[in-house]
């Protein structure tokens, strides 16, 4: 019901024009609906089961259709060109996985002072973070996790065949505006399939930063950089929309 084979099925359906939502490797209701739609359009029993006949038809049509970004990435890119581009209409969830609670609270307060709606969630359970962000119908999720190294790594969701455009753009803005606590070569952006990025339905970034004692000292500078990055992300031609 989940794994790389499911992600490959989702990416294939998306390339063929059947929208199963985010390519997250989870065989959920959206994937079942997309598969049944594909089966109906292919003259197959629409039972939502990816059996031998369905796989054979998928492979045949994939060879004929070639490669491409898929309907999900196209839909996301189109959504980014519309909608309200102001912090006053933005809902943000700030997650904190331990050791950086003060930073998360100050980011929340700063975003609220700039008219955004922001809430925090704490703890090590990534699924709990994602569930809250999804219930809140957030436009963005930003998580903070402390590490021992003197480095800053920004993670956004990316798997073969799918990348969160909104997550990548937010990650870029955060990296470009990172404070001088880290050198340029110490701020790294990575596309990954971490659970918090896979399970959230909106653009999401996990910022792993350290060492914790320096982060605490530089909290005001980090908070300012986050607000500037979010403002630029919102106002960019590809502003925030759900993935």
C-alpha positions as a printed Julia matrix, in Angstrom:
243×3 Matrix{Float64}:
   0.0    0.0     0.0
   3.02   2.3     0.03
   6.53   2.44   -1.33
   8.55   3.18   -4.45
   6.32   1.02   -6.67
   3.29   3.11   -5.66
   5.24   6.32   -6.33
   6.13   5.01   -9.8
   2.46   4.2   -10.45
   1.45   7.72   -9.35
   4.08   9.36  -11.55
   3.01   7.24  -14.53
  -0.67   8.12  -14.05
   0.23  11.81  -13.77
   2.23  11.72  -16.99
  -0.79  10.17  -18.72
  -3.07  12.94  -17.43
  -4.75  11.18  -14.49
  -4.43  13.36  -11.39
  -3.66  11.28   -8.3
  -2.39  14.23   -6.27
   1.08  14.41   -4.81
   3.47  11.6    -5.7
   3.94  10.43   -2.13
   4.21   6.66   -2.5
   0.97   6.11   -0.55
  -1.88   4.19   -2.2
  -4.63   6.45   -0.9
  -8.1    7.47   -2.15
  -6.78   9.93   -4.77
  -4.54   7.28   -6.3
  -7.35   4.72   -6.34
  -9.68   7.24   -8.02
  -7.04   8.11  -10.65
  -6.33   4.44  -11.34
 -10.04   3.64  -11.7
 -10.42   6.6   -14.06
  -7.5    5.28  -16.11
  -9.03   1.79  -16.17
 -12.4    3.11  -17.36
 -10.71   5.11  -20.12
  -8.72   2.04  -21.17
 -11.65  -0.37  -21.3
 -10.48  -2.28  -18.23
 -12.52  -3.29  -15.16
 -12.41  -0.2   -12.93
 -11.71  -2.08   -9.71
  -8.81   0.13   -8.54
  -6.51  -2.89   -8.45
  -3.21  -2.56  -10.3
  -3.08  -6.07  -11.74
  -1.26  -7.55  -14.73
  -3.65  -6.19  -17.39
  -3.55  -2.68  -15.9
   0.24  -2.69  -15.67
   0.58  -3.93  -19.24
  -1.72  -1.15  -20.49
   0.12   1.47  -18.44
   3.46   0.39  -19.9
   2.1    0.41  -23.45
   0.64   3.91  -23.15
   3.72   5.23  -21.36
   5.95   4.13  -24.24
   3.63   5.98  -26.63
   3.3    9.16  -24.58
   6.95   9.86  -23.85
   8.21  11.7   -20.8
   7.06  14.92  -19.19
   6.36  16.63  -15.87
   2.88  15.14  -15.49
  -0.48  16.67  -14.78
   0.23  17.19  -11.07
   3.32  19.33  -11.62
   1.58  21.24  -14.41
  -1.42  21.89  -12.14
   0.85  23.1    -9.34
   2.73  25.47  -11.66
  -0.58  26.88  -12.94
  -1.83  27.41   -9.39
   1.3   29.39   -8.56
   0.42  32.01  -11.17
  -2.92  32.82   -9.52
  -4.23  33.63   -6.08
  -3.58  36.23   -3.43
   0.04  37.23   -2.89
   0.12  38.84    0.53
   1.09  37.67    4.0
  -2.35  38.7     5.2
  -3.85  35.72    3.36
  -1.13  33.26    4.34
  -1.55  30.35    6.78
   1.74  28.89    7.99
   2.5   26.01   10.33
   5.89  26.17   12.04
   7.15  22.81   13.25
   9.87  22.2    15.83
  11.46  18.81   16.41
  13.35  19.58   19.63
  15.83  22.16   20.89
  14.6   25.09   18.78
  11.3   25.91   20.45
  12.24  29.54   21.08
  13.1   30.02   17.4
   9.79  28.49   16.29
   7.78  30.7    18.65
   9.59  33.85   17.55
   9.06  33.01   13.86
   5.37  32.53   14.66
   5.18  35.91   16.41
   7.06  37.7    13.64
   4.81  36.29   10.91
   1.75  37.27   12.91
   3.12  40.79   13.24
   3.25  40.84    9.44
  -0.46  39.84    9.3
   0.03  36.15    8.48
  -1.83  33.41   10.36
   0.75  31.17   12.02
   0.67  28.31   14.51
   3.39  26.06   15.93
   3.6   22.33   16.52
   6.26  20.66   18.64
   7.58  17.13   19.08
   9.42  14.41   17.21
   6.37  12.87   15.48
   6.49  14.04   11.85
   3.08  12.53   11.11
   1.53  14.64   13.86
   3.09  17.76   12.35
   1.75  16.85    8.9
  -1.74  16.01   10.2
  -2.01  19.4    11.94
  -0.78  21.28    8.87
  -3.26  19.43    6.66
  -6.18  20.09    9.02
  -5.18  23.76    9.22
  -5.18  23.88    5.41
  -1.86  25.69    5.6
  -0.32  27.37    2.58
   3.15  26.44    3.83
   4.88  24.29    6.43
   8.29  25.27    7.8
  10.03  22.89   10.18
  13.15  23.43   12.3
  15.41  20.65   13.55
  18.63  21.08   15.52
  21.81  19.3    14.41
  25.28  19.13   15.94
  27.24  20.27   12.88
  27.91  23.87   11.93
  25.69  23.73    8.88
  22.21  24.45    7.53
  20.4   22.02    5.24
  17.07  22.93    3.64
  14.96  19.96    2.55
  11.98  20.1     0.17
   9.94  17.25   -1.3
  11.34  15.59   -4.4
  11.08  12.06   -5.78
  11.74  10.68   -9.28
   9.02  12.11  -11.5
   7.78  14.75   -9.07
   9.09  17.8    -7.26
   7.21  20.26   -5.08
   7.7   23.51   -6.98
   6.46  25.59   -4.07
   8.73  23.78   -1.61
  11.77  24.25   -3.83
  11.09  27.96   -4.29
  10.57  28.51   -0.57
  13.77  26.58    0.12
  15.64  28.81   -2.35
  14.39  32.0    -0.7
  15.31  30.73    2.75
  18.77  29.75    1.53
  19.33  33.05   -0.26
  18.39  35.01    2.86
  20.12  32.81    5.44
  22.01  34.88    8.05
  25.79  35.09    8.15
  25.88  32.49   10.9
  26.64  30.07    8.01
  28.92  30.52    5.04
  27.42  30.1     1.6
  28.9   26.61    1.26
  27.36  25.6     4.6
  23.79  26.29    3.43
  22.7   23.32    1.32
  19.36  22.68   -0.41
  18.29  19.07   -0.91
  15.26  17.41   -2.49
  14.21  14.44   -0.34
  11.24  12.25    0.57
  11.32  12.74    4.35
   8.0   11.84    6.05
   7.15  15.43    7.0
   7.61  16.5     3.37
   5.8   13.47    1.94
   2.75  13.65    4.21
   2.07  17.4     4.07
  -0.22  18.52    1.26
   1.24  22.01    0.93
   4.71  23.35    0.03
   6.93  22.3     2.91
  10.53  22.85    3.96
  12.48  21.26    6.79
  15.43  23.38    7.9
  18.06  21.41    9.8
  20.49  23.82   11.42
  23.24  23.85   13.99
  24.95  23.92   16.3
  22.01  24.65   18.6
  23.83  27.04   20.94
  24.81  29.31   18.02
  21.31  29.13   16.58
  19.91  30.33   19.9
  22.38  33.24   19.92
  21.49  34.18   16.34
  17.73  33.66   16.69
  16.79  37.31   15.96
  18.8   37.27   12.7
  17.31  33.91   11.67
  13.78  35.15   12.38
  14.34  38.26   10.26
  15.72  36.15    7.42
  12.72  33.8     7.54
  10.21  36.66    7.37
  12.04  38.25    4.42
  12.21  34.89    2.63
   8.5   34.16    3.15
   7.54  37.67    2.0
   9.6   37.27   -1.19
   8.19  33.8    -1.77
   4.62  35.06   -1.42
   5.2   37.99   -3.78
   7.12  36.06   -6.41
   5.45  35.22   -9.77
   5.15  31.67   -8.45
   3.48  32.45   -5.14
   2.14  29.96   -2.59
  -0.53  27.44   -3.47
  -1.17  23.91   -2.34
   0.97  21.22   -3.96
